[in-house]
Amino acid sequence: MSLSGVVQLFAGRPVHPVGPDGRMALSDHLRELRGRILKISLVLLAAFVAGLFFFDQLFDLVIGPYHQAQETLGEDVTIPTVSGPGGPFLLYFKLCGLGAVIGTSVTGIVAALTLDSSHHARQGCPMAGRRGRARAS
């Protein structure tokens, strides 16, 4: 597959002409869905990689309330543990994945609520779509 073919996968543009009432063929809807899923996956992957760099800050954010409760209740009440041979490794990835999902969700919601232009909304939120498209009546 060529580079232009990969770009077309992300574009998700209709192949068949869009009707005067804005209707599209099912295959065009599926192409648009595939393009949106690919864009969202790419954004989540980038946020996950960014989360790997900020793991220490994310871990401190999550473990902070536990340490406060431990100081209040006493140190003999609970012990933080990660079980299994891959536990620490999986904790690393689970925390970064959770940070990626929450971070992109908050960013997308804020972008969709605060930006007027559909062009800017699409840059901040891959799910914004084509809100500014005029429809024939």
Secondary structure, DSSP 4 states (H G I P E B T S, - for coil): --HHHHHHHHH---SSPPPTTS---HHHHHHHHHHHHHHHHHHHHHHHHHHHHTHHHHHHHHHHHHHHHHHHH-TTT------STTHHHHHHHHHHHHHHHHHHHHHHHHHHHH--SHHHHHHH-TT---TT-----
